[in-house]
Amino acid sequence: MCVRSRTGCVVPELTVRVARACNPQGTTAMAIRDHLNGLWSDEDFEERYPRDGKPGLPPAQLVTVPVLQFLLELSDRQAAESVRNRINFKYAMGMELKDLGFRHSDLTDFRAR
């Protein structure tokens, strides 16, 4: 699996609008995005991924999940489900609302890298 290039690290506008409308006071996940955005980049992880192969999830996006898991005491399965179903997690990860997320086993693979 190689590092998949992203179009940018900006949260999609629709995701921002919906997340802010649903959570005017914000949430822990939203605060993580607002305070830690830019702390890591995909380039920080490139040496852990081969240059060719099937594109994987952007590591700078995926690294947000273990932070949220720790703070919210979530299992891999719960975290992956939250990314699929929770708007504030999509906001934290800079995802489109229609993005389906990833399999919980991807977190295990990511931590192993």
MONOR-V109797 format. One line per field, one symbol per residue. psi: psi as a letter, one per 30 degrees, with the letter a starting at -180 (. if undefined). Layout:
psi->???
This chain:
psi->klkkklflgkkkeeeeeeeeefifflleeeeeeeffkffllefffeffklflakkakkefeffeeeeeeeeghkleeeeeeeeefkefeeeefhllefkfblkfffeeeeee.
